[in-house]
Amino acid sequence: MARIELSRLAHSYRPNPSGPADYALKEFDLTWDDGGAYALLGPSGCGKTTLLNIISGLLAASHGRVLFDGEDVTRLPPEARNIAQVFQFPVVYDSMTVRDNLAFPLKNRGVPADEIDRRVKEMAEMLEMTADLHKKAQGLTADAKQKISLGRGLVRADVNAILFDEPLTVIDPHLKWLLRSQLKHLHRRFAHTMIYVTHDQTEALTFADKVVVMYEGEVVQVGTPEELFQRPAHTFVGYFIGSPGMNVLPCRVDGAQATVGEHVVRLRGGYRALPQGAKTEIGVRPEFVTLSRGEGLPIQVERVDDTGRFRVVKARLDGLAFNALIPEGAEIPADGVRASFDPQATNLYVDDHLWPAEGEA
Ligand SMILES: Nc1ncnc2c1ncn2[C@@H]1O[C@H](COP(=O)(O)OP(=O)(O)OP(=O)(O)O)[C@@H](O)[C@H]1O
């Protein structure tokens, strides 16, 4: 296992990049702690696979360095990096049995036969494939083949890190849930550094201790699921995490208050010296919105969906989509509805980035 550092890393697939749009990854520094369970989350095309392939050595970064426990591995090929990688689609040897497929990475590294036997049995049990050990991979379903791929990634004890690139895409929903909890269990047991790529927030939040969120080639936040919920560092994190996502409203800011349209919203602290001409917005999660006939911003309710524990109110505010989550039992006025926000949970964004109030870090 290793602590993985990416130093001033950037990548362009073009030979002569001339501007930010030419970069699949824009420059950043990032450290993955030894033994951490990370999810790498972001929409299609944001650079997740590019980043994973740079860590494993399948791709040479055009800029910056990769360090494992302080040692520069930037120029080392994949086989010298001791990384296990599991891809979206199965990578198995069809002509081999399940047992031989699982044993392959261990045989390659000269692990003694009795140790191979023990680890293969343990892995087959975990994957619920003990009865299939003697079968050729060829005749198995896509699900089963992908389970073997996972097993081949997890069977080695000595890896620096295990990288998963959307490994559960082809797996049916029930098994998906099962395998995800087994991965978590395995992480607790062996404390491998694990990086799990997904564009599914549920998958990311259930697997990881820390989530790295990417957007358009940038790492926009690294944080615990709670941090991503409470203080999204970028408006994209606010939209992407949570269901429904954070409300983002254009505003003007004056000290400790924002003006949205003609209405004043109290902020949790003072804001001065904001950059001239920058885009300013407040972000408030639907969970921190209260509806009443009294104070607040006028909204037009379009729909109320009852989920059991709370109701999702879909509305418009100054023509923009706006959502509120209202607990069961709390009143939703029939007309003249106004929305007010908890100031502690109202964040200010300047050009999409979270802006701290005076005195905040
Ligand atoms: N081999 C390549 N040559 C040129 N451009 C590439 C190559 N691979 C990826 N890209 C581009 O780099 C950007 C990042 O792609 P990448 O596959 O890393 O994203 P991703 O977040 O993994 O997406 P997905 O979730 O769809 O797999 C995209 O604009 C993509 O078109």
The ligand as a Tripos MOL2 file, in Angstrom:
@<TRIPOS>MOLECULE
LIG
   31    33     1     0     0
SMALL
NO_CHARGES

@<TRIPOS>ATOM
      1 N1         -7.3550    8.5930  -26.0750 N.pl3     1 LIG1
      2 C1         -7.8990    9.8100  -26.1000 C.ar      1 LIG1
      3 N2         -7.5690   10.7070  -27.0510 N.ar      1 LIG1
      4 C2         -8.1010   11.9530  -27.0860 C.ar      1 LIG1
      5 N3         -8.9960   12.3970  -26.1820 N.ar      1 LIG1
      6 C3         -9.3670   11.5560  -25.2000 C.ar      1 LIG1
      7 C4         -8.8420   10.2210  -25.1080 C.ar      1 LIG1
      8 N4         -9.4000    9.6210  -24.0130 N.ar      1 LIG1
      9 C5        -10.2380   10.5430  -23.4580 C.ar      1 LIG1
     10 N5        -10.2060   11.6990  -24.1720 N.ar      1 LIG1
     11 C6        -10.9530   12.9300  -23.8540 C.3       1 LIG1
     12 O1        -10.5510   13.3650  -22.5490 O.3       1 LIG1
     13 C7        -11.6610   13.8380  -21.7930 C.3       1 LIG1
     14 C8        -11.7810   13.0360  -20.5080 C.3       1 LIG1
     15 O2        -12.1390   11.6980  -20.8320 O.3       1 LIG1
     16 P1        -12.2050   10.5220  -19.7450 P.3       1 LIG1
     17 O3        -12.4830    9.2490  -20.4560 O.co2     1 LIG1
     18 O4        -11.0050   10.5830  -18.8750 O.co2     1 LIG1
     19 O5        -13.5000   10.9660  -18.9080 O.3       1 LIG1
     20 P2        -14.3840   10.1250  -17.8890 P.3       1 LIG1
     21 O6        -14.7430   11.0780  -16.7800 O.co2     1 LIG1
     22 O7        -13.6860    8.8850  -17.4950 O.co2     1 LIG1
     23 O8        -15.6740    9.7970  -18.7600 O.3       1 LIG1
     24 P3        -16.6480    8.4970  -18.7140 P.3       1 LIG1
     25 O9        -17.3810    8.5710  -17.3950 O.co2     1 LIG1
     26 O10       -17.5480    8.7220  -19.8870 O.co2     1 LIG1
     27 O11       -15.7730    7.2900  -18.8400 O.co2     1 LIG1
     28 C9        -12.8800   13.7240  -22.6940 C.3       1 LIG1
     29 O12       -13.0720   14.9820  -23.3330 O.3       1 LIG1
     30 C10       -12.4570   12.6770  -23.7270 C.3       1 LIG1
     31 O13       -13.1040   12.8980  -24.9620 O.3       1 LIG1
@<TRIPOS>BOND
     1     1     2 1
     2     2     3 ar
     3     2     7 ar
     4     3     4 ar
     5     4     5 ar
     6     5     6 ar
     7     6     7 ar
     8     6    10 ar
     9     7     8 ar
    10     8     9 ar
    11     9    10 ar
    12    10    11 1
    13    11    12 1
    14    11    30 1
    15    12    13 1
    16    13    14 1
    17    13    28 1
    18    14    15 1
    19    15    16 1
    20    16    17 2
    21    16    18 1
    22    16    19 1
    23    19    20 1
    24    20    21 2
    25    20    22 1
    26    20    23 1
    27    23    24 1
    28    24    25 2
    29    24    26 1
    30    24    27 1
    31    28    29 1
    32    28    30 1
    33    30    31 1
@<TRIPOS>SUBSTRUCTURE
     1 LIG1         1 GROUP 0 **** ****
